[in-house]
Amino acid sequence: MATPSPLLRLPVLQADLARVEEELVASVRSEDPFLTEVASHLIRAGGKRVRPAFTVTAAGIRGTQLEPAAPEVILGAVSVELVHLGSLYHDDVMDDATTRRTVESVNARWGNLKAILAGDYLLAKASEIAASLGTEVAGLLASTIGRLCEGQVLELQHTFDAARTESAYLASIEGKTASLLATACRVGGLVAGLPRDDVEHLTSFGRDFGMAFQIVDDVLDVVATDEELGKPAGHDLLEGVYTLPVIRTLAEGGGAARRLGQLLGQPLSESDLATARELVRSNGAVDGALGTARRYVESALGALEPFGASESAEALGAAARHLLDSVAAIAS
């Protein structure tokens, strides 16, 4: 997103995320200097750390003001972020990506084999930390890794498939994106020892936020420029990943749908990519997709209602609303 989430502006959270950063670096330190270098490559490249921020904030949801997190909450946040980072290593291999977070990708620098093994190492370290936090957290993280894989496989099954359905798309993003954001919130609640109802509400918030997050991201890939995104726009269409705005355009019928259908199902040239993006932007599908994202945001905000006006709940709610604000000006 173009501007940082309001969640990340909380001073107490900023201090906790600095602690997360230190623990991330320490968690991947190996007796082998080379493995340490490869495994810490993307950690040192930085990032928004949205998932650990959710873990820390969720853990403090019942306090009037967010207090510094307990050590076990920081470890929970680290385990979630390590899963995210491990998945990025693997994603970059699958996409043959050359950069990530403005630095050379691990696979581009050291090759696919080392990138895959380093990604596995990060997932193993995440599991080791989760196990130290109890069997429920360990089981949750393991099942989430499985959900990430399921969501990615669902996406791969529909690559260059112009008949991809909306339900197939939603199932995929629930696995590949929303599941880890739901887990980030759930880990915070579990490690903080919150009542079971609170944990369930937090999990629902994370899932609905994740669904909205991915839909907004997919809309931006269609409507934003390279400069606005900070990366090449139209990447999904080039890779044959047909997201909600594309699916809605095809389902609408009419001339735009027919022309788009003729283009899809195969790799696109640069001129065909520009045409495809314009067709998707031309018939209301973007607004329809954002309407779906808005409903997920509203559901996420509803999950926070039991927590009242605590600082953590207000910050999580502001983060959810920020998703829509971040795309509104670009998509208008």
C-alpha positions, -999 to 999 in steps of 0.1 A, spaced: 0 0 0 12 35 -7 9 48 29 17 28 61 -12 13 80 -24 33 111 -17 2 132 20 5 126 21 41 141 14 30 177 46 38 197 43 8 219 38 -15 189 68 1 172 90 -8 202 76 -44 202 83 -48 165 119 -37 171 120 -66 196 105 -89 169 132 -78 145 159 -88 169 144 -121 176 139 -128 139 176 -123 132 185 -145 162 160 -172 153 177 -180 120 213 -179 132 231 -211 123 265 -226 129 269 -224 92 276 -187 82 263 -193 47 230 -207 58 226 -177 82 233 -153 54 207 -168 31 181 -174 57 184 -138 70 185 -122 36 148 -111 35 147 -104 72 174 -78 67 157 -64 37 129 -52 61 92 -52 56 59 -39 70 57 -68 95 19 -67 94 15 -102 106 36 -99 138 19 -65 144 -14 -83 144 -1 -109 168 11 -83 193 -20 -61 190 -44 -91 193 -26 -102 225 -33 -68 241 -69 -64 228 -84 -64 263 -63 -36 277 -74 0 276 -40 9 262 -16 -14 244 12 -24 268 46 -39 259 42 -75 249 53 -104 270 83 -124 257 61 -153 246 39 -130 225 70 -117 207 80 -153 200 45 -160 186 49 -130 164 83 -142 152 70 -177 144 42 -162 122 65 -139 103 90 -168 97 62 -187 80 54 -157 59 91 -153 49 95 -190 41 65 -188 18 81 -158 1 113 -177 -6 92 -205 -22 69 -180 -41 99 -163 -57 112 -197 -70 78 -205 -85 76 -170 -101 112 -169 -111 113 -135 -94 145 -114 -95 138 -89 -68 119 -89 -35 115 -58 -12 139 -38 -35 167 -63 -31 179 -92 -52 157 -123 -45 173 -153 -28 167 -175 -59 183 -149 -82 213 -145 -60 220 -181 -49 198 -203 -71 165 -221 -68 179 -251 -48 194 -230 -20 163 -207 -20 140 -238 -15 161 -252 13 164 -218 30 126 -214 28 123 -249 44 147 -238 71 126 -208 79 95 -229 82 113 -254 104 125 -226 127 89 -212 129 77 -247 139 104 -250 165 94 -217 181 57 -226 179 63 -259 197 79 -240 226 46 -221 230 24 -251 235 8 -279 215 -22 -258 203 0 -231 188 23 -257 173 -7 -275 157 -22 -243 145 10 -232 128 14 -266 111 -22 -266 98 -17 -230 86 13 -240 65 -9 -267 50 -35 -241 42 -10 -219 25 0 -248 3 -36 -257 -5 -44 -221 -15 -13 -219 -37 -21 -252 -54 -57 -241 -60 -43 -210 -77 -18 -231 -98 -46 -254 -109 -63 -224 -125 -34 -207 -142 -44 -194 -176 -79 -207 -169 -104 -181 -182 -132 -202 -168 -119 -198 -132 -149 -193 -109 -153 -167 -82 -157 -195 -56 -124 -210 -67 -107 -176 -65 -121 -170 -30 -111 -205 -18 -76 -199 -30 -71 -165 -14 -85 -178 19 -58 -203 19 -28 -184 5 -34 -151 23 -62 -150 48 -53 -181 67 -19 -167 79 -35 -133 89 -61 -152 109 -34 -173 125 -14 -142 134 -44 -129 154 -52 -163 168 -17 -169 181 -17 -135 199 -50 -145 216 -38 -180 225 -4 -170 239 -19 -141 259 -44 -166 275 -75 -147 263 -110 -163 267 -119 -187 239 -147 -163 226 -121 -135 223 -97 -158 204 -125 -167 179 -134 -131 173 -98 -122 167 -94 -151 143 -125 -140 124 -111 -105 122 -78 -117 108 -95 -139 82 -118 -112 69 -90 -87 69 -69 -111 49 -97 -116 23 -101 -79 19 -64 -74 18 -59 -98 -11 -89 -85 -31 -76 -49 -28 -41 -61 -38 -55 -78 -69 -75 -47 -78 -44 -26 -75 -26 -49 -98 -52 -40 -125 -57 -2 -118 -23 11 -105 8 21 -123 43 6 -117 52 37 -97 22 35 -75 27 -2 -68 65 0 -65 66 -31 -87 55 -41 -123 17 -37 -126 -4 -64 -144 18 -92 -130 -12 -115 -123 -25 -112 -158 10 -119 -172 13 -150 -150 -21 -162 -160 -36 -157 -125 -71 -143 -131 -83 -125 -101 -117 -111 -90 -119 -81 -112 -110 -102 -142 -135 -129 -133 -162 -103 -128 -155 -88 -162 -158 -121 -180 -190 -130 -161 -206 -96 -170 -208 -106 -207 -209 -81 -236 -181 -68 -258 -155 -63 -231 -160 -98 -219 -157 -113 -254 -126 -93 -262 -110 -101 -229 -118 -138 -233 -100 -137 -267 -69 -124 -250 -68 -147 -220 -57 -183 -217 -22 -177 -230 8 -155 -223 2 -118 -231 24 -94 -250 29 -60 -235 3 -44 -258 -22 -72 -251 -16 -67 -213 -24 -30 -216 -56 -38 -235 -66 -65 -210 -61 -41 -181 -81 -14 -198 -110 -39 -205 -111 -49 -169 -112 -12 -158 -139 -3 -183 -171 -21 -172 -176 -17 -134 -158 -49 -124 -133 -30 -103 -161 -13 -83 -178 -47 -79 -146 -63 -66 -141 -34 -42 -176 -38 -30 -168 -74 -20 -136 -62 -2 -158 -36 16 -181 -63 28 -152 -83 42 -139 -51 60 -173 -46 75 -173 -81 87 -139 -77 102 -150 -45 120 -180 -64 133 -156 -91 148 -140 -63 169 -172 -50 184 -170 -71 216 -137 -54 224 -151 -20 227 -129 11 223 -96 -4 235 -65 11 218 -57 -23 202 -93 -27 188 -93 9 175 -59 3 158 -70 -30 142 -102 -13 129 -82 16 115 -60 -9 97 -90 -26 81 -105 7 70 -71 18 56 -73 -10 31 -102 7 13 -87 42 17 -54 30 1 -71 20 -31 -100 45 -34 -80 74 -50 -62 51 -74 -93 32 -85 -115 63 -89 
